[in-house]
Amino acid sequence: MHCPFCRHGDSRVVDSRASDAGTTIRRRRQCAREACGKRFTTVETTSLTVIKRSGASEPFSRDKVLAGVRKACQGRPVSEDELALLAQRVDEAVRASGVAEIEAHEVGMAVLTPLRELDEVAYLRFASVYRAFDGLADFEAEIALLRAERQLSASYDESP
């Protein structure tokens, strides 16, 4: 690691700490050149690459997830804080997979569950685009599934 003060090509790590719930590592470094000896901080993050359907790859972006979910939630009673929390949950879920490259399809799947919990209408909007619904039958099938899951959940809540 180059010293940002004197550009010397060597430094030593003085202290390391995990931050951002373990997604980054903060390292305190000191320039190895005696004449300089200044300290500086570096932050290391893991890189995650998304492989798109076309075969192209791009770095994973929480902001891109947030933008897509924001469109689905347009006009719905969903706050920016809730959207940010959902994007964080998706980020954590895809990074927890432990792979360096992930299919775009898997990112979309990671969005669906927390979005369903947040707002069912936004979920249907997102799912209709993501799963390429062809017509009313697709919407009806998804709504029937949501109703069945809701009834199942309600029956568990009522049991002694």
Disulfide bonds with the S-S distance in Angstrom:
none
